[in-house]
Amino acid sequence: MGIIWRGIPADYKSRYRMSIWQQFEDNIRSAAYTSNLGKFLNSLCLKLGADVGRNSEDRARADAILQKADARAMLKLLREETTLLVLTARVANQERREAWEMEHPELTQEGEE
């Protein structure tokens, strides 16, 4: 989920900052009603304006998942455990943000005080 989250444009996240995580969850669940992981990814990216190929590492990881995953099991998991998956992505995102802020205190609001 983190690959897709990082591909969502910052202006989209900012515009919908009060509901972005709920939108993310709802769109994942909705897009998972297919039998093809590629269609799932394409549908989700279109709904959120996400670009999974922003960096080569994310693109390679996405391609590997699409090629090796059991589509039926993965899509079932995405439909049935969406809330947990999004919460996991949200926690990981917060941890990345906190680590970045620790490395760059001069760029955060606390560092400016």
C-alpha positions as CSV (number, residue, x, y, z in Angstrom):
1,M,0.0,0.0,0.0
2,G,2.9,2.3,0.7
3,I,4.0,2.2,-3.0
4,I,0.6,3.5,-4.0
5,W,0.4,6.0,-1.2
6,R,3.7,7.5,-2.2
7,G,2.5,7.8,-5.7
8,I,-0.5,10.0,-4.8
9,P,0.3,13.6,-5.6
10,A,1.0,15.9,-2.7
11,D,-1.6,18.5,-3.9
12,Y,-4.3,15.7,-3.9
13,K,-3.4,14.7,-0.4
14,S,-3.4,18.3,0.8
15,R,-6.7,19.1,-0.9
16,Y,-8.4,16.1,0.8
17,R,-6.3,16.1,4.0
18,M,-9.3,15.7,6.2
19,S,-10.6,12.6,4.4
20,I,-7.6,11.3,2.4
21,W,-7.1,8.1,4.5
22,Q,-10.8,7.2,4.3
23,Q,-10.7,7.9,0.5
24,F,-7.6,5.7,0.3
25,E,-9.3,2.8,2.1
26,D,-12.6,3.1,0.2
27,N,-10.9,3.2,-3.2
28,I,-8.7,0.2,-2.3
29,R,-11.8,-1.8,-1.3
30,S,-13.7,-0.8,-4.4
31,A,-10.8,-1.4,-6.8
32,A,-10.2,-4.9,-5.3
33,Y,-13.5,-6.1,-6.8
34,T,-11.8,-7.6,-9.9
35,S,-10.0,-10.8,-10.7
36,N,-6.8,-9.2,-11.9
37,L,-4.1,-7.4,-9.9
38,G,-3.0,-5.3,-12.8
39,K,-6.6,-4.0,-13.2
40,F,-6.8,-3.4,-9.5
41,L,-3.6,-1.3,-9.5
42,N,-4.6,0.6,-12.6
43,S,-8.1,1.4,-11.3
44,L,-6.8,2.5,-7.9
45,C,-4.1,4.7,-9.4
46,L,-6.7,6.3,-11.8
47,K,-9.1,7.1,-8.9
48,L,-6.3,8.6,-6.8
49,G,-4.2,10.2,-9.5
50,A,-1.3,8.1,-8.3
51,D,1.8,7.4,-10.2
52,V,3.4,4.1,-9.0
53,G,6.3,4.5,-11.3
54,R,7.6,7.7,-9.7
55,N,10.8,6.0,-8.7
56,S,12.4,2.8,-10.2
57,E,12.6,1.0,-6.8
58,D,8.8,1.4,-6.2
59,R,8.1,0.4,-9.8
60,A,10.2,-2.7,-9.6
61,R,8.6,-3.7,-6.3
62,A,5.1,-3.2,-7.8
63,D,6.0,-5.3,-10.9
64,A,7.4,-8.1,-8.7
65,I,4.2,-8.2,-6.6
66,L,2.0,-8.2,-9.7
67,Q,4.0,-11.1,-11.2
68,K,4.5,-13.3,-8.2
69,A,1.3,-12.8,-6.1
70,D,-1.6,-15.1,-6.0
71,A,-4.2,-12.7,-7.5
72,R,-7.2,-14.3,-6.0
73,A,-5.8,-14.5,-2.5
74,M,-4.3,-11.0,-2.7
75,L,-7.6,-9.4,-3.9
76,K,-9.6,-11.2,-1.3
77,L,-7.2,-9.9,1.4
78,L,-7.5,-6.4,-0.1
79,R,-11.3,-6.6,0.1
80,E,-11.6,-8.2,3.5
81,E,-8.8,-6.6,5.4
82,T,-8.7,-3.1,3.9
83,T,-8.9,-1.3,7.1
84,L,-6.0,-3.2,8.7
85,L,-3.9,-2.8,5.5
86,V,-4.5,0.9,5.4
87,L,-3.8,1.3,9.1
88,T,-0.5,-0.5,8.6
89,A,0.4,1.8,5.7
90,R,-0.6,4.8,7.8
91,V,1.7,3.8,10.7
92,A,4.6,3.1,8.3
93,N,4.1,6.5,6.7
94,Q,4.1,8.2,10.1
95,E,7.3,6.3,11.0
96,R,9.0,7.4,7.8
97,R,7.9,11.0,8.4
98,E,9.2,11.0,11.9
99,A,12.6,9.5,10.8
100,W,12.9,12.1,8.1
101,E,12.1,14.9,10.6
102,M,14.7,13.6,12.9
103,E,17.3,13.7,10.1
104,H,16.2,17.2,8.9
105,P,15.2,19.2,12.0
106,E,16.1,22.4,10.2
107,L,13.2,21.8,7.7
108,T,10.5,21.1,10.3
109,Q,8.5,23.6,12.2
110,E,10.0,22.5,15.5
111,G,13.5,23.2,14.0
112,E,12.5,26.7,13.1
113,E,11.6,27.7,16.6
